[in-house]
Amino acid sequence: MASRQIKSRKPVAGRDEFPPAESSGYLVRDAHRAFQRLLEKRIAAYGVTRGQWYFLRVLWSEDGLSQRELSARVGMMEPTTVIALRGMERNGLIRRVRSIDDKRVSHVRLTPKAQRLRNELLALARGITQQAEEGITRDDLEVFRRVIAQMTANLDRIRS
């Protein structure tokens, strides 16, 4: 696949230019979308959607979170989480269990089916990452990871 090039336009008099090739946000979004497209295609064969993927990733590390905690970890609004969890329940990936301490709270638990998918789906994701990193030195990848983590931290500190 040919590398993507973002064309820059000639500046228009009186306008500040900010071409996509100079925008970290645009480039990160573009890369993220490329990762998502490929991941979505590969996990579909397992009956898992991209939306479900994010919840599975968190639950594989922290099974039994409350719906609210899971929403926060994934970065989704709670109503969106509820809809996604309904689908995951129908597909036999999770079950919701009422808290013994507080009946208003439901904990999300992975089913054996979801546990069995873990290694295979994580291997798919790892493979996509390896493909994306082809031709990039280990040192450059370490710098990239530090830089992107710092950008995220910088943006997370901004309140408005």
Secondary structure, 3 states (H helix, E strand, C coil): CCCCCCCCCCCCCCCCCCCHHHCHHHHHHHHHHHHHHHHHHHHHCCCCCHHHHHHHHHHHHCCCCEHHHHHHHHCCCHHHHHHHHHHHHHCCCEEEEECCCCCCCEEEEECHHHHHHHHHHHHHHHHHHHHHCCCCCHHHHHHHHHHHHHHHHHHHHCCC
